[in-house]
Amino acid sequence: IAARAQSYDQPAEGALSPRNANYEIDVRLDHAARALAGRETIRWRNISTHTATELQFHLYWNAWRDAESTWMRERRMGGNRRPVRPDAWSTSDVKAIRVAGIDLTSEMRFIAPDDGNPADRTVMSVPLPRAVGPNETTEIEIEWTSKIPRPFARTGYIDDYYFIVQWFPKIGVLE
């Protein structure tokens, strides 16, 4: 099937949604440390009708970084206990981020759009060095590390068996 261009508001034939992000990921598993170290390049296209001045990224594994994340607070409200094992906690740490070749690492900040929780580190925001208009694209490079937990929230390891989901920084939906 020959590739064809699509307009920013229409999906390509057969697709359920417009394609706006392409990921190239290089990741290494450090079995002894139970950790991932990765680099990714995201080619992102603004499929909205609005100009983007910032990008947001999901760092899902920070939901069980500590007991004060929004996700952990909500679990407690539902009567669930926090993990009792110290190796059940996880992290996802962005070490560097560049957009269009410009280093924005010092501009990263965490936001909590759902509840304003200053301790939550599951959504990271960076301002764009140049606004990205409708149907324009930009390239994002991210270097990151993640600590793999013991089984927790459908993610983890047992001995040499790994089951991991939502393991890399993902670009958020532009609203």
N, C-alpha and C positions, 0 to 999 in steps of 0.2 A: 504494500500500500504506500503510495507516494505521500510524503508529508505535505501539508498545506498550511498556510498561515490562517489564523483565526482572528476574528475581531475580539477586542477585550471583553465584550459582554456576551459572546456566543461560544459555546463549546464546539470543538471539532466534531465531525460526524462520528457517532458512536460513543462519544464521551458524555458522562453525566454532568460534568462541570467544566468550565474553562480551565486550561492548564496554565498555572501561574508560577510554579516553582519546580526547578530541576536541581537535584542534589547529586553531587559527586562526593563520596565519603571514603576516606582512608582511615581505618581504625585498627588499633592493636589491642589485643587482650593480654594483660599481665596476670596470668593465672595465680602466681604467688601472692600478688597484692590484691587480687580480686578487683581489678580496675580496668577501665578502658581509657585509652588516649587516642584522640582523633583529630582529624582536620577535615573540614568540609568546605566545598564551594557551592554556593546556592546562586543560581541565576533566577532572579525574581522579576516577574512582570506585573505591573500594576494593572489589574483587570477591573478596577473600579472607575467611576467617572470623576473621582476626586484626586487631587494632587497629594502625594504622600510626603510628609516631612520627617517622619520617624518610622522605624521598624520595631516590631515587638517579636520576641522569641519565647517559646515555651521551653522551660527546663523542668520537665515533669518529675525527674527523680529528686528534685529539691523538695517535693511534697512530703517526703519522709526524711528530710535533712535533720530536723529536730522537732521537738514537741510543740513548737510555736508556729509552724506553718499553718496556713488556712486549712489545708486538708486534714492535718492532725487535730486541729481544734474542732473541726466538724465531726471527726470520728469520735472524739471524747463526748461531744454533745449527744451522740447516738448510743453512748454506753460502751463503746469499744475502748479497750486499753491500748496504751502505746506499746511498742515492742519492748520486750523484756531483755532481749539479747543485745549487747552492744554492737554486734556485727549486723544487726538488722537495719541500721540506719544507712542512708545513701547520700550521695552528693552529685551534683552536676555543676562543674565550674568552668566558665569561659575564661580562657587564659589570654586570648587575643581576638579582636574582631576588626576587620577592614571592610569598608564599603567603597567600591570603585577605586580600590588601591589606597584609600586613606585610612590610617590607623585611628580607630574610634574607641580603643580599649579604655582610655581614661574617661570616656563619655557614657559608658554603660551605667545603667541604674536599674534598680528593681522597682516594679510598680505592683500594686495589688488592686486591679480594676474592680474586682468583685466586692471586696470588703475593706479596703484601705489598710490592711494589716501590714505594718512596717517590717515585721519579722519574716514575711513571706518572700521567698526568692524563686518562685516558679515562673514569673514573667519578667523578662529583661527587655528594656527599651534602649534604643540608641537613636540619636538624631541623625538625620541624613545630611551629608556634607553638601548635597545639592538635591532639591526637591525632585521627585520622580512623578511625572505627569501620567495621565491615563494612557495606557498601552505602551509606556516606556519601560525599559528594563534597567536593572543594575545588577552588579555581581557582589556577593558577600562572601568573605572568607572568614572562617571561624576555627580557632584551635581550642580544644576543650579536653577535660578529663572528667571521668565519672567513677565513683566508688560503687561497686555492685553490692547490693545487700544480700543477706540471707533471705529466703523467700518472704516477700512482702508485696502485697498488692499486685499479684501476678507477675512479679519480677524477682529474680534472684539466682542463687547458685546453691547447689548441694554437692559437696565433694567436687567432682570434675564435670558435673552437669549444670549447664546454664540455660535459663529461660529468661530472656530479656525483651522488653517492649519499651517503646517511647524513650530510647536510649541516647538519642542525639538531639542537639538544639534544633528545634523546628520553628520555622517562621510562622507567625500568627496571622490570623485573618485580618485584613484591613477593613475597619469599619468607619 
